[in-house]
Amino acid sequence: QNTPISHISAKFHNTLAHVVVSVSEIARKKHNIDTVVLTGGVFLNKRVLYESSKLLERKGFEVLRPINYSPNDESISLGQIAYALNQLKTDFC
């Protein structure tokens, strides 16, 4: 077919952003959360990061992303630490 590669790429990246929003909405309903942290290798892609952030904010989510640390996979452990600390606080307080 004659579909330009740029259109195929845009559709793919926009679909990823919509999946991020869908999963976030499921998490919101199940866990009563309104904050989403966008980190990991997929968010090195500026289009996915921008579209995901924009769509999430439109849905009322607070969007956090790394500023002082790489959003790459090596920083995922920072999110895991934050989650664990929050769980400890919840369990003991």
ABEGO torsion letter per residue (X at the ends): XABBAAAAAAAAAAAAAAAAAAAAAAAAAAAGBABBBBBEAAAABAAAAAAAAAAAAAAGBBBBBBAABBABAAAAAAAAAAAAAAAAAAAAX
